[in-house]
Amino acid sequence: MVLGCSTDVLVLIAIIVFLAGTVTGITGFGYALFGTVGSAAVLGPQQAVVLMIIPVFVSNIPLLGELNRKQLVSCGRQFTSFIVAAAIGTVIGMVILQWIPTMVLTFALGVFTLGYVAFTQDTVPMPGKGYVTSNHFEQHPNAQLGIGFGSGLVFGASNVGVSIVAYLDSLDLQRSIFVGVLALVFLGISSIRVGAAWILDLYGSGAIVWLSVGAALVGLVGVESGQQIRHLLPDRYIDEFVLVLLAIIGIRLIFISIGI
Protein backbone atom coordinates (compact mmCIF):
# COMPACT_ATOMS: atom_id res chain seq x y z
CA MET A 1 0.00 0.00 0.00
CA VAL A 2 1.30 3.45 -0.99
CA LEU A 3 -0.55 6.60 0.10
CA GLY A 4 -3.43 4.39 1.17
CA CYS A 5 -3.79 2.82 -2.29
CA SER A 6 -2.71 -0.52 -3.71
CA THR A 7 -0.11 -0.62 -6.47
CA ASP A 8 -2.79 -1.63 -9.00
CA VAL A 9 -4.88 1.43 -8.13
CA LEU A 10 -1.86 3.74 -8.42
CA VAL A 11 -1.02 2.33 -11.85
CA LEU A 12 -4.61 2.77 -13.02
CA ILE A 13 -4.69 6.37 -11.81
CA ALA A 14 -1.38 7.06 -13.57
CA ILE A 15 -2.72 5.64 -16.84
CA ILE A 16 -5.96 7.60 -16.52
CA VAL A 17 -4.33 10.98 -15.88
CA PHE A 18 -1.70 10.40 -18.57
CA LEU A 19 -4.37 9.68 -21.18
CA ALA A 20 -6.46 12.60 -19.91
CA GLY A 21 -3.42 14.85 -20.22
CA THR A 22 -2.67 13.60 -23.73
CA VAL A 23 -6.22 14.29 -24.88
CA THR A 24 -6.01 17.78 -23.35
CA GLY A 25 -2.70 18.48 -25.05
CA ILE A 26 -4.31 17.62 -28.37
CA THR A 27 -7.76 19.19 -27.98
CA GLY A 28 -7.15 21.88 -25.33
CA PHE A 29 -9.80 20.55 -22.98
CA GLY A 30 -11.16 17.40 -21.35
CA TYR A 31 -8.50 16.85 -18.68
CA ALA A 32 -10.71 17.41 -15.64
CA LEU A 33 -13.59 15.47 -17.16
CA PHE A 34 -11.54 12.49 -18.33
CA GLY A 35 -9.46 12.40 -15.18
CA THR A 36 -12.44 12.69 -12.85
CA VAL A 37 -14.77 10.21 -14.49
CA GLY A 38 -11.91 7.73 -14.94
CA SER A 39 -10.69 8.09 -11.36
CA ALA A 40 -14.25 7.93 -10.04
CA ALA A 41 -14.45 4.33 -11.15
CA VAL A 42 -11.36 3.58 -9.04
CA LEU A 43 -11.58 5.87 -6.00
CA GLY A 44 -15.20 7.03 -5.85
CA PRO A 45 -16.57 10.36 -7.12
CA GLN A 46 -15.79 12.62 -4.13
CA GLN A 47 -12.15 11.51 -3.92
CA ALA A 48 -11.83 11.70 -7.71
CA VAL A 49 -13.00 15.32 -7.75
CA VAL A 50 -10.51 16.25 -5.01
CA LEU A 51 -7.71 14.22 -6.62
CA MET A 52 -7.94 16.19 -9.87
CA ILE A 53 -7.81 19.70 -8.34
CA ILE A 54 -4.01 20.02 -8.41
CA PRO A 55 -3.54 18.16 -11.73
CA VAL A 56 -6.05 20.45 -13.47
CA PHE A 57 -4.16 23.50 -12.18
CA VAL A 58 -0.76 22.17 -13.28
CA SER A 59 -1.96 20.90 -16.68
CA ASN A 60 -3.12 24.33 -17.80
CA ILE A 61 0.23 26.03 -17.21
CA PRO A 62 1.89 24.81 -20.46
CA LEU A 63 -1.32 25.38 -22.44
CA LEU A 64 -1.23 29.04 -21.41
CA GLY A 65 1.83 29.28 -23.68
CA GLU A 66 -0.55 29.20 -26.66
CA LEU A 67 -1.04 32.94 -25.99
CA ASN A 68 1.70 35.50 -26.50
CA ARG A 69 2.14 38.31 -23.96
CA LYS A 70 -0.10 40.75 -25.84
CA GLN A 71 -2.88 38.17 -26.25
CA LEU A 72 -2.56 37.14 -22.61
CA VAL A 73 -3.09 40.71 -21.38
CA SER A 74 -5.94 41.33 -23.82
CA CYS A 75 -7.76 38.08 -23.05
CA GLY A 76 -7.16 38.52 -19.34
CA ARG A 77 -8.99 41.84 -19.43
CA GLN A 78 -11.76 40.53 -21.66
CA PHE A 79 -12.56 37.53 -19.47
CA THR A 80 -11.85 38.95 -16.00
CA SER A 81 -15.52 39.08 -14.96
CA PHE A 82 -16.08 35.56 -16.27
CA ILE A 83 -13.12 34.17 -14.30
CA VAL A 84 -14.07 35.99 -11.09
CA ALA A 85 -17.71 34.84 -11.28
CA ALA A 86 -16.61 31.28 -12.09
CA ALA A 87 -14.20 31.30 -9.14
CA ILE A 88 -16.98 32.33 -6.74
CA GLY A 89 -19.30 29.67 -8.13
CA THR A 90 -16.51 27.09 -7.89
CA VAL A 91 -15.91 27.68 -4.18
CA ILE A 92 -19.63 27.33 -3.47
CA GLY A 93 -19.69 24.15 -5.54
CA MET A 94 -16.78 22.74 -3.51
CA VAL A 95 -18.68 23.42 -0.28
CA ILE A 96 -21.71 21.60 -1.66
CA LEU A 97 -19.51 18.65 -2.68
CA GLN A 98 -19.13 17.54 0.94
CA TRP A 99 -22.88 16.91 1.27
CA ILE A 100 -23.61 15.29 -2.09
CA PRO A 101 -24.28 11.51 -1.76
CA THR A 102 -21.86 9.31 -3.73
CA MET A 103 -24.50 7.78 -6.00
CA VAL A 104 -26.02 11.18 -6.76
CA LEU A 105 -22.63 12.62 -7.72
CA THR A 106 -21.80 9.56 -9.82
CA PHE A 107 -25.11 9.91 -11.66
CA ALA A 108 -24.55 13.66 -12.13
CA LEU A 109 -21.07 13.06 -13.57
CA GLY A 110 -22.57 10.63 -16.06
CA VAL A 111 -25.32 13.04 -17.05
CA PHE A 112 -22.92 15.99 -17.39
CA THR A 113 -20.61 13.86 -19.52
CA LEU A 114 -23.39 12.77 -21.87
CA GLY A 115 -24.65 16.36 -21.93
CA TYR A 116 -21.26 17.50 -23.11
CA VAL A 117 -21.23 14.85 -25.83
CA ALA A 118 -24.73 15.81 -26.95
CA PHE A 119 -23.84 19.50 -27.09
CA THR A 120 -20.53 18.98 -28.88
CA GLN A 121 -21.61 16.59 -31.64
CA ASP A 122 -22.95 18.08 -34.86
CA THR A 123 -24.94 15.13 -36.22
CA VAL A 124 -28.16 15.67 -34.27
CA PRO A 125 -29.44 19.26 -33.74
CA MET A 126 -29.64 20.17 -30.03
CA PRO A 127 -32.29 22.58 -28.69
CA GLY A 128 -30.65 25.71 -27.32
CA LYS A 129 -27.33 25.15 -29.03
CA GLY A 130 -28.15 27.65 -31.75
CA TYR A 131 -28.76 30.34 -29.15
CA VAL A 132 -25.42 29.71 -27.46
CA THR A 133 -23.47 29.71 -30.71
CA SER A 134 -25.25 32.75 -32.14
CA ASN A 135 -23.13 35.11 -30.01
CA HIS A 136 -26.22 36.44 -28.20
CA PHE A 137 -24.19 36.29 -25.01
CA GLU A 138 -21.74 38.88 -26.30
CA GLN A 139 -24.59 41.40 -26.53
CA HIS A 140 -25.34 41.30 -22.79
CA PRO A 141 -22.83 42.90 -20.38
CA ASN A 142 -23.85 40.67 -17.46
CA ALA A 143 -23.79 37.45 -19.47
CA GLN A 144 -20.24 36.56 -18.44
CA LEU A 145 -21.18 36.91 -14.77
CA GLY A 146 -24.19 34.59 -14.99
CA ILE A 147 -22.54 32.00 -17.22
CA GLY A 148 -19.33 32.14 -15.20
CA PHE A 149 -21.05 31.66 -11.85
CA GLY A 150 -23.25 28.79 -13.05
CA SER A 151 -20.34 27.09 -14.78
CA GLY A 152 -18.14 27.48 -11.72
CA LEU A 153 -20.83 26.03 -9.46
CA VAL A 154 -21.00 22.85 -11.54
CA PHE A 155 -17.23 22.70 -11.98
CA GLY A 156 -16.58 23.06 -8.26
CA ALA A 157 -18.88 20.19 -7.37
CA SER A 158 -18.04 17.84 -10.21
CA ASN A 159 -14.89 18.94 -12.14
CA VAL A 160 -17.08 19.12 -15.25
CA GLY A 161 -16.50 22.34 -17.19
CA VAL A 162 -18.86 21.61 -20.09
CA SER A 163 -20.52 25.01 -20.07
CA ILE A 164 -17.16 26.81 -19.88
CA VAL A 165 -15.91 25.01 -22.97
CA ALA A 166 -19.24 25.53 -24.75
CA TYR A 167 -19.29 29.26 -24.03
CA LEU A 168 -15.74 29.86 -25.24
CA ASP A 169 -16.36 27.64 -28.27
CA SER A 170 -19.35 29.83 -29.17
CA LEU A 171 -17.03 32.82 -29.57
CA ASP A 172 -15.38 31.27 -32.65
CA LEU A 173 -11.85 31.91 -31.41
CA GLN A 174 -8.80 30.80 -33.37
CA ARG A 175 -7.74 27.29 -32.26
CA SER A 176 -4.58 28.34 -30.43
CA ILE A 177 -6.34 31.31 -28.80
CA PHE A 178 -9.24 29.06 -27.75
CA VAL A 179 -6.80 26.66 -26.09
CA GLY A 180 -4.92 29.50 -24.42
CA VAL A 181 -8.05 31.29 -23.15
CA LEU A 182 -9.49 28.03 -21.86
CA ALA A 183 -6.23 27.42 -20.00
CA LEU A 184 -6.33 30.97 -18.62
CA VAL A 185 -9.86 30.46 -17.28
CA PHE A 186 -9.17 27.05 -15.75
CA LEU A 187 -5.85 28.22 -14.33
CA GLY A 188 -7.54 31.14 -12.62
CA ILE A 189 -10.31 28.98 -11.19
CA SER A 190 -8.03 26.11 -10.21
CA SER A 191 -5.57 28.32 -8.34
CA ILE A 192 -8.39 29.28 -5.99
CA ARG A 193 -9.63 25.70 -5.77
CA VAL A 194 -6.30 24.45 -4.44
CA GLY A 195 -6.46 26.81 -1.47
CA ALA A 196 -10.19 26.34 -0.95
CA ALA A 197 -9.81 22.55 -0.87
CA TRP A 198 -7.21 22.87 1.88
CA ILE A 199 -9.35 25.29 3.92
CA LEU A 200 -12.43 23.08 3.52
CA ASP A 201 -10.33 20.05 4.59
CA LEU A 202 -11.25 18.13 1.45
CA TYR A 203 -7.76 16.57 1.43
CA GLY A 204 -8.40 14.87 4.78
CA SER A 205 -5.31 13.17 6.20
CA GLY A 206 -3.06 14.56 3.47
CA ALA A 207 -2.39 11.34 1.57
CA ILE A 208 -4.68 12.51 -1.22
CA VAL A 209 -2.52 15.65 -1.56
CA TRP A 210 0.59 13.65 -2.42
CA LEU A 211 -1.42 11.39 -4.68
CA SER A 212 -2.77 14.49 -6.42
CA VAL A 213 0.73 15.95 -6.82
CA GLY A 214 1.99 12.69 -8.31
CA ALA A 215 -1.00 12.56 -10.66
CA ALA A 216 -0.29 16.16 -11.69
CA LEU A 217 3.27 15.29 -12.74
CA VAL A 218 2.12 12.27 -14.75
CA GLY A 219 -0.66 14.29 -16.34
CA LEU A 220 1.78 17.05 -17.26
CA VAL A 221 3.83 14.54 -19.25
CA GLY A 222 0.61 13.56 -21.02
CA VAL A 223 -0.19 17.19 -21.84
CA GLU A 224 3.28 17.76 -23.27
CA SER A 225 2.95 14.59 -25.37
CA GLY A 226 -0.44 15.68 -26.66
CA GLN A 227 0.90 19.09 -27.65
CA GLN A 228 3.65 17.44 -29.67
CA ILE A 229 1.27 15.29 -31.70
CA ARG A 230 -1.58 17.84 -32.03
CA HIS A 231 -0.61 18.83 -35.57
CA LEU A 232 0.04 15.26 -36.69
CA LEU A 233 -3.52 13.99 -36.33
CA PRO A 234 -6.68 15.06 -38.21
CA ASP A 235 -8.90 17.11 -35.86
CA ARG A 236 -12.08 15.42 -37.08
CA TYR A 237 -10.92 11.92 -36.11
CA ILE A 238 -9.64 13.11 -32.74
CA ASP A 239 -12.92 14.84 -31.91
CA GLU A 240 -14.96 11.79 -32.89
CA PHE A 241 -12.78 9.46 -30.80
CA VAL A 242 -13.05 11.74 -27.76
CA LEU A 243 -16.84 11.95 -28.03
CA VAL A 244 -17.27 8.19 -28.38
CA LEU A 245 -15.01 7.53 -25.41
CA LEU A 246 -16.80 10.13 -23.28
CA ALA A 247 -20.19 8.68 -24.21
CA ILE A 248 -19.07 5.21 -23.09
CA ILE A 249 -17.73 6.60 -19.80
CA GLY A 250 -20.89 8.66 -19.19
CA ILE A 251 -23.17 5.68 -19.76
CA ARG A 252 -21.01 3.52 -17.51
CA LEU A 253 -21.17 6.05 -14.68
CA ILE A 254 -24.95 6.23 -14.90
CA PHE A 255 -25.18 2.43 -14.80
CA ILE A 256 -22.90 2.34 -11.75
CA SER A 257 -25.03 4.95 -9.97
CA ILE A 258 -28.22 2.89 -10.41
CA GLY A 259 -26.52 -0.39 -9.46
CA ILE A 260 -26.19 -2.03 -12.88
N, C-alpha and C positions, 0 to 999 in steps of 0.2 A: 504493500500500500504506500503510495506517495501522495502527499497532500490530501489524504482521505479518499483517494481514488485508486482503483486497481490499475495495473499496467495496461490492460486491455482498454479500459475507459479513457486513459490518457492518450493512447494511440488513436482511438476513434476521434477524440476531440481535436487532436493535432491534424488529422486528415480533414475533418470538417472545416476547421478554420483556414487551412491552407487552400482548399478548394474554394471556399467563400472568398478568400482574398484574391485568388486568381480570377474568379468571375468579376470581382469588383475592379481589378486592374484592367480588365478588358472592356467592361461595360460602363464603369464609373459608379455603379450602385449595386446593391444587393448583398453587401457584406453582412450587415446587421441581421437582415432577414434570413439569409442562408445559414449564417452562424447560429442564430437563435433557434430556428426551427430544427436544425440538425442536432444541436446540443440538447434541445428539449427532449428528444427521444432517448438521450443517454442520462441526463442529469435531472430532468424535470423542468417545467417551464419557468418557475421563479428563479431557480439557480442559473438557468440558461440565460435569462434576461440580464442578471447581474454579471455573469461571466463575461458577456460580450461588451460591457460598458467600456473597459479600457482598450480592448482590441479595436472597437469602432473608432475611438479617439485616435489611436496610433495609425490606423490604416488610412486615415484621411490626410495625414501630413504630407506624404509624397504626392498624392493626387492634387494637392493645392498648388504644386509646381506647374500645373497646366496653365495657370494664370501668370502673366508677367506682372511686374510691380505696378504698372499703370492700371491694368485690368483689375488687380487685386484691390487697389484703393477705390476704383470706380464701383466695382461690384459690392465692396464692403459698405459703401455709402448707400447704394441702391437697395440692399437687402437688410439693412440694420434693423428696421422695425420688424421684419419677418423673423430674424434670428432672435431678437429679444423676446417677442411674443412666444415663439416656439420654445425658448428656454424656460419661460415661466410655466407654460403648459407641461413641459417635460418634467419639471420638479413636482408638480401636482400629480402627474401620472405615476411617478416613482413612489409617492406617498400612498397612492391608491393600490399599487402593486402588492403591498404587504397584506392587504385584506381580500385579495381576489383568490377564490378557491382554485386549486390546481386544475381541475377538470374544466372549469369555466375559462381559464386563461389558455389552456390547450386548445379548446374549441375556438376561442377568439383568434388565436394565432392562425389556425387553419382557415377560418373565414377571411381574415385579413389577407392571407396569402393568395387564396383563390380570387379575392376581390382585386388584388393587384394584377393577377393574370388576366382577369376579365377586362380590366380597364386598359391594359397594355396591348392586348391582341387587337388586330385590325380586321379579322375575318367576320366577326359578328358585331353589328352596331350596338353600342351600349348607351342606354338612356342617360342623359346628363353629360356624357363625354364631350359632345359638341359644344356645350356651354363653357366647359372648362378650357377647351382648346381654342375658343373663339376670341380669347384675349379680353373678355368682358372684365376680368379681374383687374386688369391694368387701368380700367377707367374709374375705379373706386379707390380713393385714398386709404380707406380703412380695411381694404381687402386683405392686405398682407398681415394685418394684426389678427383678424379672425381666422384666416387660413393657418397662419403660423401657430396660434394658440391651440386650435383643434388638432393640428398635426402633431404638435409637441406633446399634447395630452396622450394621444394614442402611442406615440413613440416612447414616451417615458414608461408606460405600463407594459409595452409589448416588444419594443425594439423594431417595430414595423413602421417604416417611414414612407408608406405608399403614397400618401397625399402630398408629401414634400416633393417626391420625385415627379409625381403627376403635375403639380403646379409649375415646377421649373421646366418640365418638358413642354408645357403649354406655351411657354414664352418663345419657343423656336430659336433657342440659342445655338450657336455653333458648337459642334461636338466637344471640342477641347474646353470651351468656356463653360458649357453645361457641366462637364466633369469637375472643373475647377470650382464653380459656384456651388455645386452640390457638396463638394468637399469642404468648402468654406462654411456652409450652413451646418453640416454635421459636426465639423470641428468645433464650431462655436457652441453648439448644444452639448456635445459630448464633454467638453472641458468642464462645464458646470455639473454634468451628471456624475463625473468622477468624485468631485467634492461632496455632492449631495448624497451619493450612495454611502460615503463614509460617515457623514453626519447622521443619516437615517439608519446606520448600522446594518445595511443590507449585506455587507461582507461577512457579518457574523464573527467567527473565530479568527479570521484572517487568512485561512488556507485558500479560500476562493480568490483572494487578492493575488497571491502568487501564481495560482492556476491561470488567472486572467492575464497576468503579465506574460507568462509563458505562452499563452495562446496568442497574445498580441504580437510577439516576436515571430511566431510561426506564420501568423496571418500576414505580417508585413512582407515576409519572403514571398508569399503567394501573390500579394499585390504587385510587388516588383516584377514577378514572373509574368503576370497578366499584362502589365504595361509593355513589356518587351514583345509580346506576341499579338498585341492589339491590332497592329496594322498588317498582320500576316493572315488573318482569318476574315472571311466575308461577314459583315455585320448581320446580314439577314439570317444566316445559319446559327450564329451565336445567339441572337435574340430568340429564335425558335427553340433552341436547345434549353435555354434558361427558363422559358415559359413552361415547357413540358416538364422539366424537372421540378419547378415550383408547384405546378399543378399536382404532381404526384405527392410531393411533400405535404401540401395543404390538405389533400384528401386523406392522407394517412393520419395527420394530426386530428382531423375531425373524427375519424374512425376510433382512434385511441381514446378521445374524450368521451365517446358514447359506449366504450367498452367492447368494441369489435376488434 
